């Protein structure tokens, strides 16, 4: 067997094929070598889905509990406490989680990759 014993056959859109051909020609390499280099030099950022789902679930439960306390305070069944700081902290955590997901998605998209590994 030669240097590359495995064979990969795949379908691509005509536009993608033209891009591969153009870039390979510019580099004066074969399409196969271009794809091999693209694979080796790409970076995929993976979100730990299980941990994020657990964190999101816990954050949601905390938010529900805070809302229930606020409702009981408004009904006069509990002595009201100031929950503004707690609400702000929860909102900040949601925003940070969203920013993290977007940052990883953007990094992947810059490299032409857009997916998350499901753990």
Rosetta constraint file for C-alpha pairs under 8 A:
AtomPair CA 1 CA 5 HARMONIC 5.72 0.50
AtomPair CA 12 CA 16 HARMONIC 6.14 0.50
AtomPair CA 12 CA 17 HARMONIC 6.34 0.50
AtomPair CA 13 CA 17 HARMONIC 6.34 0.50
AtomPair CA 14 CA 18 HARMONIC 6.25 0.50
AtomPair CA 15 CA 19 HARMONIC 6.32 0.50
AtomPair CA 16 CA 20 HARMONIC 6.24 0.50
AtomPair CA 17 CA 21 HARMONIC 6.10 0.50
AtomPair CA 18 CA 22 HARMONIC 6.01 0.50
AtomPair CA 19 CA 23 HARMONIC 6.09 0.50
AtomPair CA 20 CA 24 HARMONIC 5.93 0.50
AtomPair CA 20 CA 31 HARMONIC 6.41 0.50
AtomPair CA 20 CA 34 HARMONIC 7.29 0.50
AtomPair CA 20 CA 35 HARMONIC 7.76 0.50
AtomPair CA 21 CA 25 HARMONIC 6.02 0.50
AtomPair CA 21 CA 31 HARMONIC 6.16 0.50
AtomPair CA 22 CA 26 HARMONIC 6.21 0.50
AtomPair CA 23 CA 27 HARMONIC 6.31 0.50
AtomPair CA 23 CA 34 HARMONIC 7.68 0.50
AtomPair CA 24 CA 28 HARMONIC 5.89 0.50
AtomPair CA 24 CA 29 HARMONIC 5.21 0.50
AtomPair CA 24 CA 30 HARMONIC 5.89 0.50
AtomPair CA 24 CA 31 HARMONIC 5.59 0.50
AtomPair CA 24 CA 33 HARMONIC 7.91 0.50
AtomPair CA 24 CA 34 HARMONIC 5.59 0.50
AtomPair CA 25 CA 29 HARMONIC 6.24 0.50
AtomPair CA 25 CA 30 HARMONIC 7.44 0.50
AtomPair CA 29 CA 33 HARMONIC 6.17 0.50
AtomPair CA 29 CA 34 HARMONIC 6.53 0.50
AtomPair CA 30 CA 34 HARMONIC 6.20 0.50
AtomPair CA 31 CA 35 HARMONIC 6.24 0.50
AtomPair CA 32 CA 36 HARMONIC 6.19 0.50
AtomPair CA 33 CA 37 HARMONIC 6.10 0.50
AtomPair CA 34 CA 38 HARMONIC 6.07 0.50
AtomPair CA 35 CA 39 HARMONIC 6.13 0.50
AtomPair CA 36 CA 40 HARMONIC 6.24 0.50
AtomPair CA 37 CA 41 HARMONIC 5.97 0.50
AtomPair CA 38 CA 42 HARMONIC 5.94 0.50
AtomPair CA 42 CA 111 HARMONIC 6.51 0.50
AtomPair CA 43 CA 108 HARMONIC 7.33 0.50
AtomPair CA 43 CA 111 HARMONIC 7.02 0.50
AtomPair CA 44 CA 108 HARMONIC 5.92 0.50
AtomPair CA 44 CA 113 HARMONIC 6.96 0.50
AtomPair CA 45 CA 104 HARMONIC 6.18 0.50
AtomPair CA 45 CA 107 HARMONIC 7.28 0.50
AtomPair CA 45 CA 108 HARMONIC 6.29 0.50
AtomPair CA 45 CA 116 HARMONIC 7.68 0.50
AtomPair CA 46 CA 104 HARMONIC 7.58 0.50
AtomPair CA 46 CA 115 HARMONIC 7.97 0.50
AtomPair CA 46 CA 116 HARMONIC 5.48 0.50
AtomPair CA 46 CA 117 HARMONIC 5.69 0.50
AtomPair CA 47 CA 52 HARMONIC 7.73 0.50
AtomPair CA 47 CA 101 HARMONIC 7.62 0.50
AtomPair CA 47 CA 104 HARMONIC 7.55 0.50
AtomPair CA 47 CA 116 HARMONIC 6.03 0.50
AtomPair CA 47 CA 117 HARMONIC 6.61 0.50
AtomPair CA 48 CA 52 HARMONIC 6.23 0.50
AtomPair CA 48 CA 117 HARMONIC 7.47 0.50
AtomPair CA 48 CA 118 HARMONIC 7.47 0.50
AtomPair CA 48 CA 119 HARMONIC 6.55 0.50
AtomPair CA 49 CA 53 HARMONIC 5.98 0.50
AtomPair CA 49 CA 116 HARMONIC 7.90 0.50
AtomPair CA 49 CA 117 HARMONIC 7.22 0.50
AtomPair CA 49 CA 118 HARMONIC 5.69 0.50
AtomPair CA 49 CA 119 HARMONIC 5.69 0.50
AtomPair CA 50 CA 54 HARMONIC 6.22 0.50
AtomPair CA 50 CA 118 HARMONIC 7.60 0.50
AtomPair CA 50 CA 119 HARMONIC 5.81 0.50
AtomPair CA 51 CA 55 HARMONIC 6.08 0.50
AtomPair CA 52 CA 56 HARMONIC 5.93 0.50
AtomPair CA 53 CA 57 HARMONIC 6.02 0.50
AtomPair CA 54 CA 58 HARMONIC 6.16 0.50
AtomPair CA 55 CA 59 HARMONIC 6.06 0.50
AtomPair CA 56 CA 60 HARMONIC 6.07 0.50
AtomPair CA 57 CA 61 HARMONIC 6.27 0.50
AtomPair CA 58 CA 62 HARMONIC 6.26 0.50
AtomPair CA 59 CA 63 HARMONIC 6.24 0.50
AtomPair CA 59 CA 90 HARMONIC 7.16 0.50
AtomPair CA 59 CA 94 HARMONIC 7.91 0.50
AtomPair CA 60 CA 64 HARMONIC 6.25 0.50
AtomPair CA 61 CA 65 HARMONIC 6.22 0.50
AtomPair CA 62 CA 66 HARMONIC 6.23 0.50
AtomPair CA 63 CA 67 HARMONIC 6.22 0.50
AtomPair CA 63 CA 87 HARMONIC 7.62 0.50
AtomPair CA 63 CA 90 HARMONIC 6.89 0.50
AtomPair CA 64 CA 68 HARMONIC 6.19 0.50
AtomPair CA 65 CA 69 HARMONIC 6.26 0.50
AtomPair CA 66 CA 70 HARMONIC 6.22 0.50
AtomPair CA 66 CA 83 HARMONIC 7.55 0.50
AtomPair CA 66 CA 86 HARMONIC 7.85 0.50
AtomPair CA 66 CA 87 HARMONIC 7.52 0.50
AtomPair CA 67 CA 71 HARMONIC 6.16 0.50
AtomPair CA 68 CA 72 HARMONIC 6.22 0.50
AtomPair CA 69 CA 73 HARMONIC 6.14 0.50
AtomPair CA 69 CA 78 HARMONIC 7.73 0.50
AtomPair CA 70 CA 74 HARMONIC 6.18 0.50
AtomPair CA 70 CA 80 HARMONIC 7.68 0.50
AtomPair CA 70 CA 83 HARMONIC 7.70 0.50
AtomPair CA 71 CA 75 HARMONIC 6.20 0.50
AtomPair CA 72 CA 76 HARMONIC 6.24 0.50
AtomPair CA 72 CA 77 HARMONIC 5.27 0.50
AtomPair CA 72 CA 78 HARMONIC 5.67 0.50
AtomPair CA 73 CA 77 HARMONIC 5.89 0.50
AtomPair CA 73 CA 78 HARMONIC 4.78 0.50
AtomPair CA 73 CA 79 HARMONIC 6.04 0.50
AtomPair CA 73 CA 80 HARMONIC 4.95 0.50
AtomPair CA 73 CA 81 HARMONIC 7.85 0.50
AtomPair CA 74 CA 80 HARMONIC 7.68 0.50
AtomPair CA 76 CA 80 HARMONIC 7.89 0.50
AtomPair CA 83 CA 87 HARMONIC 6.13 0.50
AtomPair CA 84 CA 88 HARMONIC 6.04 0.50
AtomPair CA 85 CA 89 HARMONIC 6.10 0.50
AtomPair CA 86 CA 90 HARMONIC 6.25 0.50
AtomPair CA 87 CA 91 HARMONIC 6.12 0.50
AtomPair CA 88 CA 92 HARMONIC 6.01 0.50
AtomPair CA 89 CA 93 HARMONIC 6.17 0.50
AtomPair CA 90 CA 94 HARMONIC 6.30 0.50
AtomPair CA 91 CA 95 HARMONIC 6.23 0.50
AtomPair CA 92 CA 96 HARMONIC 6.14 0.50
AtomPair CA 93 CA 97 HARMONIC 6.14 0.50
AtomPair CA 94 CA 98 HARMONIC 6.19 0.50
AtomPair CA 95 CA 99 HARMONIC 6.11 0.50
AtomPair CA 96 CA 100 HARMONIC 6.10 0.50
AtomPair CA 97 CA 101 HARMONIC 6.34 0.50
AtomPair CA 98 CA 102 HARMONIC 6.17 0.50
AtomPair CA 99 CA 103 HARMONIC 5.96 0.50
AtomPair CA 100 CA 104 HARMONIC 6.28 0.50
AtomPair CA 101 CA 105 HARMONIC 6.09 0.50
AtomPair CA 102 CA 106 HARMONIC 5.97 0.50
AtomPair CA 103 CA 107 HARMONIC 6.18 0.50
AtomPair CA 104 CA 108 HARMONIC 6.24 0.50
AtomPair CA 105 CA 109 HARMONIC 6.14 0.50
AtomPair CA 105 CA 114 HARMONIC 6.46 0.50
AtomPair CA 105 CA 115 HARMONIC 7.63 0.50
AtomPair CA 106 CA 110 HARMONIC 6.16 0.50
AtomPair CA 107 CA 111 HARMONIC 6.79 0.50
AtomPair CA 108 CA 112 HARMONIC 6.43 0.50
AtomPair CA 108 CA 113 HARMONIC 4.78 0.50
AtomPair CA 108 CA 114 HARMONIC 5.28 0.50
AtomPair CA 108 CA 115 HARMONIC 7.50 0.50
AtomPair CA 109 CA 113 HARMONIC 5.03 0.50
AtomPair CA 109 CA 114 HARMONIC 5.32 0.50
